[in-house]
Amino acid sequence: MPTPNGSSRRRVGFTLIELLVVIAIIAVLIALLLPAVQSAREAGRRMQCTNNLKQIGLGSFNFESTNQKLPPGPMDGDPQAVTTGGTPTPAGFTYVETPPGDGSTVTCCRAASRRGWNQFYHILPYIEQQSLYNLGNDAAPVWPNQVNQAGEDDVAHQIVGIYYCPTRRAPTGYGTDPALTKGRLDYAGNAGFLQGEPVSGDGNIPAPPLGLAPTGHPRTNVNEGDTAGRKGVIIWPGFGATRKLADITDGTSNTIMFAEKSLYPKVIPNDATHSATGLGAEGGDNERWNNSGWDEDCLRWHFPPQSDFMIKPWRLDGVSVPWRRYFGSAHPGGLNALFSDGSVKFVKFTVDPNSFRKMCVADDGEVLSADNF
């Protein structure tokens, strides 16, 4: 339309093609930026996971300084019933099984007193959680366990944030009653070398030196962390066994004390042939964080670590929830491990299996070079 002075005026704006080009450029920039944002977030979560392990390590070292031993691992039944000769008192507690064995002949499946609760409970006063520690009590053991025996549920209901890896999940309680949900653990103590299967019931025992037959359950005595040449850092305390930092003859900087544990993350509901699985129900993640007995909920062994996202959901028998005995994590590429000198190192899933075995055994006398990490 002509203007008063006779000139014409052009409309200024984007054409449809220009607008589409701008939108496409913005979409490309967002696509390029998103992985960087996700990577930065994971880096932050991994750092928080590292700090969690450092606090667990500090609590363990302070425990040793006070008690002249590292925090003991868990037991089933009443640990005070164990004697040096292996004869339980009172009758009814059995703690001796040798390979081959499936754990069915020994006492299961959690402690009747807080003396047998696990290492994560025993370090509470040393990580500024004295009041939570005090929720447990020394009531006389009753077997089989009674409801809230020795305050086990009062303690389990409290969620300890540093026991959760933020990459896997937020601090979470599990259970059908929201008022009585119970916490879990994303970390496990190193119990050394396990004779038997990396996954319960699959029949797959690695060839030596990565494995040893015949199979034994974790509660079989040779798998309780104190067998010469196979020792762990967190051990079964029955028969008077203890572990000190000085007992780690392969060197504290070479030996894992705690690390992340591998879990199958997806929820698969219970049906006619399978038990429920997934976080909070998976074997090794289905019991109270403080009192699960000597098992995969709070312990792992020397087998090569596995990513949460690369493991199979079922045992090969197609019936039961698997109990996995290896360390692992939900982090891309590897897991955080606390070594017995207090350092936390990121161990890749591609680590040489024999090198990782050496990191888990405290007294094998084998050389571990710096390039193994």
Secondary structure, DSSP 4 states (H G I P E B T S, - for coil): -B-TTS-B-------HHHHHHHHHHHHHHHHHHHHHHHHHHHHHHHHHHHHHHHHHHHHHHHHHHHHSSPPP---SB-GGG--TTS--SSTT------SSB-STTS--SSBSSGGGS-HHHHTGGGGT-HHHHTTS--PPP-SSPPTTGGGHHHHHTS--GGGS-TTT--S-EESSSGGG-EE--SEEEE----SS-SBTTS--PPPTTT--SS-B-TTSGGGSS-STTS--SS---GGG----GGG-TT-GGGSEEEEEB----S-B---SS---BSTTTSBTSSS-SS---SSTTTEE-SSPPEEGGGS-SS-TTSSS--BB-SBEESSSSEEEEEETTS-EEEEETTS-HHHHHHHH-SS------GGG-
